[in-house]
């Protein structure tokens, strides 16, 4: 298990097919057991 910090541009790769999407999906898969950290503004930034 590892801890990762995702900024908005990295986390968006979970929802939009881009270079790096496969890696982000594998790291953020709950079965991987990693701790994922984001800042509170991430949600509003993704919507904007």
C-alpha positions as CSV (number, residue, x, y, z in Angstrom):
1,X,0.0,0.0,0.0
2,X,1.2,3.5,-0.8
3,X,-0.1,7.0,-0.5
4,X,-0.7,9.3,-3.5
5,X,-1.6,12.9,-3.9
6,X,-3.6,13.8,-7.0
7,X,-4.1,17.3,-8.3
8,X,-7.1,18.0,-10.4
9,X,-5.4,17.5,-13.8
10,X,-4.3,14.0,-12.7
11,X,-7.6,13.0,-11.2
12,X,-9.5,14.0,-14.3
13,X,-7.7,11.1,-16.1
14,X,-10.2,8.8,-14.2
15,X,-13.0,10.3,-16.2
16,X,-11.4,11.3,-19.5
17,X,-9.4,9.1,-21.7
18,X,-5.9,10.7,-21.9
19,X,-2.3,9.6,-21.7
20,X,-1.9,8.2,-18.2
21,X,-5.5,7.1,-17.7
22,X,-4.6,3.4,-17.3
23,X,-2.0,4.2,-14.6
24,X,-4.4,6.5,-12.7
25,X,-7.2,3.8,-12.9
26,X,-4.9,1.2,-11.5
27,X,-3.6,3.3,-8.7
28,X,-7.1,4.5,-7.7
29,X,-8.7,1.1,-7.9
30,X,-10.0,0.4,-4.3
31,X,-8.7,-3.2,-4.6
32,X,-5.1,-1.7,-4.8
33,X,-5.5,-0.5,-1.2
34,X,-3.7,2.8,-1.8
35,X,-4.4,6.0,0.2
36,X,-5.5,8.8,-2.2
37,X,-5.3,12.4,-1.1
38,X,-6.8,15.4,-2.9
39,X,-7.5,19.0,-1.8
40,X,-11.0,20.3,-1.3
41,X,-11.0,22.5,-4.4
42,X,-10.6,19.4,-6.7
43,X,-14.3,18.8,-7.1
44,X,-15.2,22.3,-8.1
45,X,-12.2,22.6,-10.3
46,X,-13.2,19.4,-12.2
47,X,-16.7,20.8,-12.7
48,X,-15.4,24.1,-13.9
